[in-house]
Amino acid sequence: MFLALKELRYGKLRFAMIGFIIVLVAWLVFILSGLGNGLSTLSAATIKNMDADYVVFEEGSSSSFSKSMLSESISSDLKDQANVEEMAPFGSAMGAILKEGSEEGEDKTDVAILGISPGTFLEPKLIEGKPLDEKNQLGVLANDTLKEEGYTIGDTLTLDGSTEKFQIIGFVENETYNHLPVLFTTLDHWRLYNFAAPGSNNGIEDVVNAFVLQGTDIDAAELDKNLDGIETVTKGQAVNGMPGYKEETGTIYMMLAFLIVISAFIISVFFYVLTIQKTNQFGVMKAIGASNGFIAKAIVSQVFILSLVSVLIGIALTYATAAVMPDGMPFDLDVTLVIIFGAALLVISVLSSLFSVRKITKIDPLTALGRVE
């Protein structure tokens, strides 16, 4: 460690340039991870926010809410299943809204309309207004991003292509579905909107898209066996079933993987070149008794210190960047991801130094001494 620190102080400019490259790589990795996590959050924030363990879909729906149609009448059977602690029905639809009385040609706002039962664990926490009430079928809870579009509590909303209306009675936060702000309404009102066309419910009574379950020891296979026509999955599988979710996250993480691999090559090349330049010095050290292990520890320590400082600077720059990003930017820097990718960069940097260590072990002291000028 002493030798590593001594050389870092001696070659400040040289190591500062290498550190700068690592900082840029780390900064880019964390920015991409924040954007990737932000996009995935926009896609399925509502499902992720659910305090749930399992989701029951129609059999053959591929864990997709839009493809699943079940009857609410099976809710009592679901409640009676082993280890099911709580159960709540759920419905989803897409729509476009306008304030009542808006002028013709005014831009509509795309929203996700989600049907839930008031008072269940699916109802999100209010930040303003009143909760849902079965007696007030028009009332909806809106995601607070709609405030930026000019919507306020008390606004009556008309829906494009429908005679149904909603009225905003409260606001919630961080509730998005398929990248759209959410309107939470009662299941009855959701059905009136989503299944207005005759026969659109396929003759299913009190139709819902899914049932959300609480219960950590639920046996999904046993549940599917006991009730016909259902498919039970974990909440994580339900999130992955959201349209485009796996594709979005997969693309981002593939970019991150390539970036980390490329950074490993870049860092290893830098330190390999430095090692070649110091062949004579290492030969002298070996000639006076320094072991390969001693020199290897110095090289690895040097890379570790430089990479650690660079990654920490990259994290600081990322948080500074996040602070000045526009509110509408889908950026969500998760602490867990920061730790994972920071550790990955650190480990890869240290592993890349092993190429230099291998070169050191092959240095012949006599040959190196013969090259000393």
N, C-alpha and C positions, 0 to 999 in steps of 0.2 A: 504493500500500500504506500509506503514511504517513497519508493522509487517511482510509482505511478504519479503521485502528487508532485514530486520533484520535476518530472518531465512535463507534466501539464503546465506547471508554472514557467518552465523554461521555453516551451514552444507555444506560447499563448496564441499567436496569430494563426498558426497552422491548425491547432486544435479548435480554435474558435470557428474557423471556416467549416470544419467537419461537424461541430456542434450545431452550426447554423443550418446545415443540410438536415440534420436529425430533427431540429425544431420545426422546420418547414414540413417535413414528412409527418411528424406527430400532429402538428396543427391541422393538416389536411385530413388525416385519419379521424381526428375528433370532430371536425366540422362535418365530414361525411356521415359519421355515426349519429351525430345530432340530427342531421337532415333525414337520415333513414328512419330513425326512431320517431321523428316528428311526423313523417309521412304515414308510418304505420299507426301512429296514435290517431291521426285524423281519420284513417280508414276504419278503425275499430275501437275508438276510445270508450264508447258506451258499453260494449261487450266486455272490454278489459276492466271497466270500473265496477261491473256487477260483482257483488259479494256472493259469488256462486261457485259451485264445484262441478256441476254437470249440466248438460243441456240435452233435452229430448226432442229429436226431430222425427219427421215422417220417414219411414224406412225407404231407402233409395234416394234420398234427397241430397246425398253427398255433403252433409253437414252445412247446408246452405239454407238460410232463413227464407229466401225468396222462392225456393223450390219445395218448401215443406208446408203441408196443410194438415192440421189435426183438429179434432173436436175437443172443445173445452170440457166435454162431459167425462173424459177419462181422468180428469184432475183428481177425483176422489180415489180412483184406483192407484194413481201415482203416489198419493199421500200415504196409502196403506202399505207401500213397499218397504222392505227392510232398510233401515238406516237413512231413509228420507226424512230430514228434519223439517225443511220448509220447501214449498213449491209455489211458483208464480208463472202464470201464462204470459206470453209475449207475442207481439205482432209488429211487423215492419212494412213500410210502404214509402215510396218516393213521391214527391209532389213539388209544385211551384206555387208560391203565395204572393199575394198583393194586399196592401191595406185596402179596406173597404172604402170606396169612393175615390180610388186612384184614377188618374186620367188615363184615357185609352192610349196604349203604346208605351206606358211606363214599364221599366224593366221589372221582371218577376225575379223572385229569390228562390232558388232551389233549396229544398229542405228534405230531411228524412222525418217521416211521421211514424212514431212508435207508440203502439198501444200497450198499456200496462194496467194492472188493477191498482187503484189508489190505496196507499197504506202498506203495500207489500215492500219487500226488501229491494225491489227493482226501482222504486221511486227515488230519484236522486235528491241530494240535499239542496234545499233552497238557499239562494243568496239574496233573494228579493221577492216579495209578493206572497201569494197564498199557495198551499198545496193543492193537488188534484182532489176533486170531489165528484162522486158519482151523481150527485144532484145537479151539478153544473156541467152538463155534457159538452158545452161549448169551450170550456176552459182548457187551456194548454200551458205547459211549462216549456219555455223556449231557452235555447242555449244563448248565453250572454253575447256571443259574437253578432247576433242579430241586432243588437243595439247600434252597432256600427252602420247598419243598413237603415237606421232611423226608426226601428220598431221599439215601442214602449209598452209598459203594462197598461191594459185597457184597450189596446188596438184590436179591432175586429179584422180578421183575415179572411180573404176569399181565396179559394183554391182553383187553380187553372183546370178547366175541364170538369168541374164538379159544382154542384149546387150547395155542398156542405160549407159551413163557415166555422172558424175557430176564433177564440178570444184569448189573448195573452193575459194570464193571471199571475205569472211568476217567472223568474229567471233562474237558471242553473248554469254551472260552468263546466268546461272540459267535457262536453257531451257532443261527440260527433259520430257519424255513421256513414260509411261510404264517402268520406271526405265532405260531408254536408252537415250543417248545423241541425240539431234535433229539435223536434216538437214532440213532447210527451202528451198523450191524450188518453182517455179511457178506452178500454177495449171495444165497448159498444160503439163509440163514435168512430174509432178506427175502422170497424167493420162497415159502418155506413159509407165511409169514404172509399175503402179499398175494394169492397165487394158490391158496389152500387149496381153494376151490370148484372142482369138476370143470369143465373147459372155460373157466375164467376167463382162461386165458392164450392163448385163441384158437388153440390148437394150436402155438404158437411154442415151440421148444426153447430152454431156458436164457434165458428172456425178461428183458430189461432195458428201462428207459424211454429211455435215451439213452447216448451215448458222448461223453465230454469229451476234447477234443484240445488238445495244446500244439503250437505251430508258428506263427510270425508270418507266414509267406509262403504259407499254405495258400490254394489257389484253391477256394473253396466251390462255385462253379458246376461246375468240373471234377470235383470230388469227387462231386457229385450225379449227374454224367453217367456216371462210371465205375462207380458202384454203384447198383443198382436199389432203389427204395423208400425212399430216405433224403432228408433235407432238412437241409442244413448252414447254421448261422447263427452269428453272432458271440456272444460271451458277453453282450454288452450286449443283443442281441435276445432271448436266452434269459431274461435278467432281466425284460425288458419283457413276456415271455410268461407270467410268473407271474400267477396269478389275482388281479385287483384291483390289481396294482402300478401300471399306468398310470393307472387311475382315481384312486387315492389321491394319487399324486404330482401328477397333473394338477389335481386340486381344490385342493391346497395352493398350487401355483405360480400358479394363476389368482387365488386370494385375494391372494397376494403382489403379483401384477402390478397388480390393482385398487388395492391399498393404496399402491403406489408412485405410480401415476397420480394418485390422490386427494391424496397428499402433495405432488405437484408443483403441483397447483392451489392447495392451501392455502398453500404457501410463496410461490408467485408472487403471490397476492392480498395476503399480508402486506407483501411488499416493494413491491408496486405502490401500496398505500395509503400507505406511508412515503414513496414518491417523490412522490406528489401533495402530501403535507403539506410537502415540502421544495422545492416548485416555485420559491418566491421565492429561496431560497438558491442553487439551481442557476442561476437567472436572473442573480443577482449575479455568480456565478462566471464565467458565460459572458460577461457584460458587461465584466469586467476581463481577459478574454483566455483563460480556461480552455476548452480544446477539448472537443468531445463525446467524443473518445477518452479524454481524461484523466479526465473524470467517469465514463465507462463503466467504465474500469479500476478506479476506486475502488469503484464499486457491486459489480462482479463479485468483486473481492478481498474486500470486506466479507461477501458471501454465502458465498464459499468458506471463509473463516476460521471464520465462525459455524457453517456446516454441518459442517466437518471436526471441530471441537471437539465438536459435538453428536453426531455419528455415533460418535466414539471413546467418549464417555460412554455412548451406547447399547450399544456392544459390551461395555464394562466391566460395565454393569448386567446384560446377558444372561449373561455368564459367572458373575456373582454369583448370578443366579437359578438357573442350571444347578447350581451347587454345593449349593443347598439343596433341589433337587427330589428327590422320593422315588425310590428305586432302581428301582421298577417303572415309572416314567414313561418312555415311548418318546421320549427326547430325545437327539439326537446332533448337536451343533453342529460341523459340518465347517468347518475353517479356510478351505478354498477358497470355500465358500458365503458365509462371513462377508466375505471379500475382495470377492467378486463383488457381493453386495448392498450392501455398504458403498460400493463404487465407484459403483454404480448410483444410490444415494441422493445421493451427492456430485455426480455429473454432472447429475442431474435438478434438484437445487437450483440449481446454477450456470446451467443452461439456463433455469430459471424466472425468473432475474433479468433475462433478456433482454427481457422485457416492460417492465420498469422502464427499461432502457436505451433502448428504442424511444421511451418517453414523454419521456425526457430530450432526445433528439435533436430533438423537436418543440417544445421550450420556446423561446419568443421572449423574449430578454433584455429588450426594451423593455416588453413586456406584463407580464412578471414584475416588473420594477422598478416599474411603475405600481401594482402590488398591494401593495408593501411598505408597511407601516404605520409 
